[in-house]
Amino acid sequence: MPTLLQTQTAPMSESSGPSLVFAYYVTGHGFGHATRVVEVVRHMISSGHQVHVVSAAPEFVFTMEIHSPNLSIRKVLLDSGSVQADALTVDRRASLEKYCEIAVEPRDSILATEVEWLKSIKANLVVSDVVPIACRAAANAGIRSVCVTNFSWDFIYAEYVMAAGHHHRSIVWQIAEDYSHCEFLIRLPGYCPMPAFHDVIDIPLVVRPLHKSREEVRRELGVPE
């Protein structure tokens, strides 16, 4: 899959191969996941494919960078990330309780809805960064899935469980089990341990191209040469 694995160097040209349909699930926690997904999606679309982004992240994050009828945005909240009082303070117990409320309690309903939707768009592949239940939904729909990330929520939440209480352990186990259904992990630099994934492909950083020169940035910030 060159459009996934060569996001830094792939030429922005139309593909002569068949057009594929990708369902790309993106966690809505912060803007970091969404902004790196933009570059991958941009290359997918430039290669002639259709991409359906599923995320609670603001739509403008994607549409400001990508102007194409082959991009569809479906605003759905399927994971919750971390509950934070500020940029550095995480409420571990509230984070676990929020995930339980959003993705565990309505799990059966979510899976039924996602399976039906994936079949309706005739998705060829599900990509997740890094929504756990997306992998299980893909498996239930008979569609292959991959994850693209440098961390997974089972690893993050495992530390929260130690602080919030072991009665939340089932959340971590469920997330790891969901991830285990994906075909392989496309692992980005700066990664944490992710034992839920069986096969791993390492790639360089996924970044968007520069819009301003070094000189322009330094001038705007008032940083002398």
C-alpha positions as CSV (number, residue, x, y, z in Angstrom):
1,M,0.0,0.0,0.0
2,P,2.3,2.8,-1.2
3,T,-0.2,5.5,-0.3
4,L,0.0,4.5,3.4
5,L,3.7,3.6,3.6
6,Q,5.3,6.4,1.5
7,T,3.4,9.5,2.7
8,Q,6.6,11.6,2.7
9,T,7.8,10.8,-0.7
10,A,4.9,9.5,-2.9
11,P,4.3,11.7,-5.9
12,M,1.0,13.6,-6.0
13,S,-0.3,12.0,-9.2
14,E,-3.3,10.0,-10.2
15,S,-3.1,6.2,-9.9
16,S,-3.6,3.9,-12.8
17,G,-4.8,1.2,-10.5
18,P,-8.4,0.5,-9.4
19,S,-10.1,3.1,-7.1
20,L,-10.5,1.8,-3.6
21,V,-12.7,2.9,-0.7
22,F,-11.0,3.6,2.6
23,A,-12.8,4.1,6.0
24,Y,-10.4,6.1,8.1
25,Y,-11.3,6.2,11.8
26,V,-9.5,9.0,13.7
27,T,-9.6,9.6,17.4
28,G,-11.0,13.0,18.3
29,H,-8.6,13.5,21.2
30,G,-6.7,16.7,20.4
31,F,-5.7,17.8,16.9
32,G,-2.5,15.7,16.6
33,H,-4.1,12.6,15.2
34,A,-6.3,14.4,12.8
35,T,-3.5,16.6,11.4
36,R,-1.2,13.7,10.6
37,V,-4.1,11.8,9.1
38,V,-4.7,14.7,6.7
39,E,-1.5,14.1,4.9
40,V,-2.1,10.3,4.5
41,V,-5.7,11.0,3.3
42,R,-4.4,13.6,0.9
43,H,-2.2,11.1,-0.8
44,M,-4.9,8.5,-0.9
45,I,-7.2,10.8,-2.7
46,S,-4.5,12.1,-5.0
47,S,-4.0,8.5,-6.0
48,G,-7.6,8.3,-7.1
49,H,-9.2,6.6,-4.0
50,Q,-12.2,7.5,-2.0
51,V,-11.8,8.2,1.8
52,H,-14.5,8.3,4.4
53,V,-13.1,9.9,7.6
54,V,-14.9,9.0,10.8
55,S,-14.0,11.3,13.7
56,A,-15.2,13.6,16.4
57,A,-12.4,16.0,15.4
58,P,-13.6,19.3,13.8
59,E,-14.4,18.9,10.2
60,F,-12.4,22.0,9.2
61,V,-9.1,20.2,10.2
62,F,-9.6,18.0,7.1
63,T,-11.5,20.2,4.7
64,M,-9.0,23.2,5.0
65,E,-6.3,21.0,3.6
66,I,-8.3,18.7,1.3
67,H,-10.7,19.9,-1.4
68,S,-12.1,16.9,-3.1
69,P,-15.4,15.2,-3.7
70,N,-13.6,11.9,-2.8
71,L,-13.4,13.0,0.8
72,S,-16.4,12.4,3.1
73,I,-16.5,13.3,6.8
74,R,-18.7,11.4,9.2
75,K,-18.8,13.0,12.6
76,V,-19.0,10.2,15.2
77,L,-17.6,9.9,18.7
78,L,-16.2,6.4,19.2
79,D,-13.5,7.0,21.8
80,S,-12.7,9.6,24.3
81,G,-8.9,9.8,24.8
82,S,-8.0,11.5,28.1
83,V,-10.0,13.8,30.3
84,Q,-7.8,16.7,31.0
85,A,-8.2,19.8,33.3
86,D,-5.4,21.5,31.3
87,A,-2.6,20.5,28.9
88,L,-0.6,18.7,31.6
89,T,-3.2,17.4,34.1
90,V,-5.1,14.2,33.3
91,D,-8.0,12.9,35.4
92,R,-7.3,9.1,35.2
93,R,-10.5,7.9,36.7
94,A,-12.7,10.3,34.7
95,S,-10.8,9.2,31.5
96,L,-11.7,5.5,32.1
97,E,-15.3,6.3,33.1
98,K,-15.7,8.4,30.0
99,Y,-14.4,5.7,27.7
100,C,-16.7,3.2,29.4
101,E,-19.7,5.6,28.8
102,I,-18.8,6.2,25.1
103,A,-17.5,2.9,23.9
104,V,-18.1,0.1,26.3
105,E,-21.7,0.5,27.5
106,P,-23.2,1.0,24.0
107,R,-20.7,-1.4,22.4
108,D,-23.2,-3.8,20.8
109,S,-25.1,-0.8,19.2
110,I,-21.9,0.8,18.0
111,L,-20.7,-2.4,16.4
112,A,-24.0,-3.0,14.7
113,T,-24.1,0.5,13.3
114,E,-20.5,0.5,12.1
115,V,-20.8,-2.9,10.4
116,E,-23.9,-1.7,8.6
117,W,-22.2,1.5,7.5
118,L,-19.0,-0.1,6.4
119,K,-20.9,-2.5,4.2
120,S,-23.1,0.3,2.8
121,I,-20.0,2.3,1.5
122,K,-18.4,-1.0,0.3
123,A,-15.2,-0.3,2.2
124,N,-12.1,-2.1,0.9
125,L,-10.0,-1.3,4.0
126,V,-10.5,0.2,7.4
127,V,-7.6,2.4,8.8
128,S,-7.6,3.4,12.4
129,D,-5.6,6.1,14.2
130,V,-6.2,4.8,16.7
131,V,-9.9,4.0,17.5
132,P,-10.0,0.5,19.1
133,I,-13.6,-0.5,18.2
134,A,-13.0,0.3,14.5
135,C,-10.8,-2.8,14.2
136,R,-13.5,-5.1,15.7
137,A,-16.2,-3.5,13.6
138,A,-14.1,-4.2,10.5
139,A,-13.6,-7.8,11.5
140,N,-17.3,-8.2,12.1
141,A,-18.0,-6.8,8.6
142,G,-15.4,-9.1,7.0
143,I,-13.1,-6.2,6.0
144,R,-9.4,-6.0,6.7
145,S,-8.0,-3.2,8.9
146,V,-4.7,-1.6,9.8
147,C,-3.7,0.8,12.5
148,V,-1.4,3.8,12.0
149,T,0.0,5.2,15.3
150,N,2.9,5.6,17.7
151,F,0.8,4.6,20.8
152,S,-2.3,2.6,21.7
153,W,-5.0,3.3,24.2
154,D,-4.6,0.0,26.0
155,F,-1.0,1.1,26.9
156,I,-2.1,4.6,28.0
157,Y,-5.1,3.3,30.0
158,A,-3.1,0.6,31.7
159,E,-1.3,3.3,33.7
160,Y,-4.6,4.9,34.5
161,V,-5.9,1.7,35.9
162,M,-3.0,1.5,38.4
163,A,-4.1,4.9,39.7
164,A,-7.9,4.7,39.4
165,G,-8.5,1.1,40.5
166,H,-8.2,-2.4,39.1
167,H,-11.9,-2.8,38.6
168,H,-11.3,-0.9,35.3
169,R,-9.0,-3.6,34.0
170,S,-11.6,-5.0,31.7
171,I,-11.5,-1.8,29.7
172,V,-7.8,-2.3,28.9
173,W,-8.4,-6.0,28.0
174,Q,-11.3,-5.1,25.7
175,I,-9.2,-2.4,23.9
176,A,-6.3,-4.8,23.4
177,E,-8.7,-7.4,22.0
178,D,-10.1,-4.9,19.6
179,Y,-6.7,-4.0,18.3
180,S,-5.8,-7.6,17.9
181,H,-8.2,-7.9,15.0
182,C,-6.2,-5.6,12.7
183,E,-4.0,-7.1,10.0
184,F,-0.9,-5.1,11.1
185,L,0.3,-1.9,12.7
186,I,2.0,0.8,10.7
187,R,4.2,2.1,13.5
188,L,5.3,5.7,13.6
189,P,8.5,7.0,15.4
190,G,8.4,7.7,19.2
191,Y,6.3,4.7,19.8
192,C,5.4,3.0,23.1
193,P,5.1,-0.8,23.7
194,M,2.0,-2.1,21.7
195,P,1.8,-5.9,22.3
196,A,-1.8,-6.1,21.1
197,F,-0.5,-5.9,17.5
198,H,0.9,-9.1,15.9
199,D,2.7,-7.6,12.8
200,V,4.4,-4.3,12.6
201,I,5.8,-2.1,9.8
202,D,7.9,0.8,10.8
203,I,7.8,4.0,8.8
204,P,9.3,7.5,9.2
205,L,7.4,10.5,10.6
206,V,4.2,11.5,8.7
207,V,4.2,15.2,8.4
208,R,2.5,17.9,6.3
209,P,4.6,19.9,3.8
210,L,5.8,23.3,4.8
211,H,3.7,26.3,3.9
212,K,6.2,28.9,5.0
213,S,10.0,29.1,4.6
214,R,12.4,29.0,7.5
215,E,13.1,32.7,7.1
216,E,9.3,33.6,7.1
217,V,8.7,31.7,10.3
218,R,11.7,33.2,12.1
219,R,10.7,36.7,11.0
220,E,7.1,36.2,12.2
221,L,8.3,35.0,15.6
222,G,10.9,37.7,15.9
223,V,13.8,35.2,16.1
224,P,17.0,36.6,14.6
225,E,19.1,34.6,12.2
